[in-house]
């Protein structure tokens, strides 16, 4: 994954549209860096490390490759950006990733805690 690093700094490569193009790749990213806010029917991709340019590339990729309409939001301190997926795109996002979410990660898309999911996954 050299494409995602410039030296020791994490980056979003300019060709992200060619890399992040399958529902599986989107689900893997969500399982690593995403969270669900199910009471609000919303999801979040934590993209704090990528700055404005990287987040703009991701926003374009999510729009062109998956048809997701998203806005970038600054964190509560106003310094870092993240990608919220809500309103009209949350249901579509879930339908794209749902088949690929591992049993131990389903707590991120269901209204359960990680502990409950882990316990059920070990039965």
C-alpha positions, 0 to 999 in steps of 0.5 A: 500500500505504498500508494497511500504513503508519502514517506511516513505521511498518510495520503490519498493518491490522485488515482483513488478512483481507480483503487476504491471502486468496488463495494468490497473495497468500500466495506473494508475501508468502513470496517477499518475507519468507519462508524455507524450512528444508527439512531440518526441513520448515518455513518462516518468515515474518519478521514482526519489524517488526509487534509482538505485535498485528500478529503476532496479526492475521497468526496469525488471518488464516493460520488463518481464511483458509488453515487453517494452525495456527501459533504465534508464536515469539520470536527467539533474543534474545527480543525480536521475533516471527516466524511459523514454519510447521512440523509439520502445516501445512508441507505444506499451506503448501507446496501453497498457495504452490508453483504461484505461486513464481517460478523465481528464488525456488524456492530458498526451497522447494527444497533449493538455494541462491539462486545455483544457482536463479538460474543455472538460471533464466537458461538 
